[in-house]
């Protein structure tokens, strides 16, 4: 068994790993590179392998940094099966059609500024490419061993990160490779806890927060309630950049859970993301994957997706109308790194106001507007305009969908014999810290994946 690393190998984006086993070539994830304009240009680069000779693709979960280049892979000649957990298979077309729409809008915007005679920009892929990719998807349930190619079996285990997120066990040539995908913290609302793994011959493990510990969840929730109360007293508004899958649904869960304590009936709450609204329906259809606490919350009143003052904004006109409301709004909008989507429209209108509170509830990649704001930038450029950042900014790490250093160490430590470990999906600072802790505890020298690095199992 050979493993080659092509993406998320030194950064938290663009997950892409290749496995050669049983005479087959298989990809683990095919994610989009996110971050700065320069970083995102790399998405159009040729793949570092011959696409047409791939035999299969296995998807860990539906976040765009893990699936965002799947239609491009198909467009460039891939025609094999794509395996994903059942809920992930439901989420994929929602995410990918949105990405195709963004790509089309970006190309149109670029072409408006090109001179006559200049080559026209084309989107990375189109809706037709997404539909072609989705015809190849084969859904699988959790905890079922499936023969996906001759001599190659896989099992999806619950990763507790987002709905449908999976740890992948790949068995071939008498060896077991475990790919963590993204691992969620224990006791995450709505989702069941991540599954332990009994054995492996090699582990590819994410390391997003390998150098830090999340704040205690109770303290985190108290902090969120305090922010909402302070914003209300200042006649302000609350802007929350949130990923359409995971964070948006969890925020609504907490709003329902603390409806009375936080006096949420006084607010106007907007889920300003058509994509997140579609995701909400997928969550509702998959309540069998919820943990017991979530099932109890859904049985109570108000339910998270039916809060009496929650408005789902569909059209661009409805979204823009929110900014005519002077105060008292909580706006959850995509995207989660404030690098595209409707949240930019709201930041452009409200970021210069000191009574605005911007709440970051997820990872902010290098080069994104979200990362610059978290790092204290006084000015950011949005839609070609320089906007002064006077708003109050809050980073709530305890709501992260990724487990922290302790969680990563605990999950790996449960695997019998502490097999060889490769750290992926993390910046070097995080990976080095995690590798040091694991080496100290288990005597294992973890490899840090690099692009084009190859290992034999």
DAPE-V502914 format. One record per backbone hydrogen bond with DSSP energy under -1.0 kcal/mol. NH is the residue of the N-H (numbers start at 1). CO is the residue of the C=O. Records with the same first field share a line. If there is no record, write none. Layout:
NH=CO  CO
This chain:
2=20
3=455
4=18
5=453
6=16
7=16
14=32
15=65
17=28
18=4
19=26
20=2
21=24
24=21
26=19
27=56
28=17
29=58
30=66
31=15
32=64
40=36
41=37
42=39
43=40
44=41
45=42
53=50
54=51
55=25
56=25
57=81
58=27
59=83
66=63
67=63
68=64
69=30
70=67
73=69
74=70
75=71
76=72
77=74
78=73
82=136
83=57
84=138
86=140
89=85
90=86
91=87
92=88
95=91
96=92
97=93
98=94
99=95
100=96
101=97
102=98
103=99
104=100
105=101
106=102
107=103
108=104
109=105
110=106
111=107
112=108
114=111
118=115
130=126
131=127
132=128
133=129
134=130
135=131
136=133
137=134
138=82
140=84
143=156
146=154
148=152
149=152
152=149
153=171
154=146
155=169
157=167
159=165
165=162
166=60
167=157
168=179
169=155
170=177
171=153
172=175
175=172
177=170
178=202
179=168
180=204
184=159
191=189
195=158
201=176
202=176
203=420
204=178
205=422
207=425
210=207
212=209
220=216
221=217
222=218
223=219
224=220
225=221
226=222
227=223
228=224
229=225
230=226
231=227
232=228
233=229
234=230
235=232
236=231
238=329
239=357
240=331
242=333
248=243
250=246
251=247
252=248
253=249
254=250
255=251
256=252
257=253
258=254
259=256
262=258
263=260
264=259
266=263
267=264
268=328
269=309
270=330
271=311
272=332
273=271
277=273
278=274
279=275
280=276
281=277
282=278
283=279
284=280
285=281
286=283
289=286
290=287
291=190
295=291
296=292
297=293
298=294
299=295
300=297
306=303
310=307
311=269
313=271
319=315
320=316
321=317
323=320
324=321
325=322
328=236
330=268
331=238
332=270
333=240
338=335
343=334
344=341
346=342
347=343
348=344
349=345
350=346
351=347
353=350
356=353
357=237
358=392
359=239
360=394
368=365
370=337
372=368
373=369
374=370
375=371
376=373
377=372
380=387
382=385
385=382
387=380
389=378
390=351  388
391=351
392=356
394=358
396=360
399=396
400=397
403=183
405=212
408=404
409=405
410=406
411=407
412=408
413=409
415=412
416=198
418=415
422=203
423=447
424=205
425=8
431=427
432=428
433=429
434=430
435=431
436=432
437=433
438=434
439=435
440=436
441=437
442=438
443=439
446=444
447=421
449=423
452=5
453=450
455=3
457=1
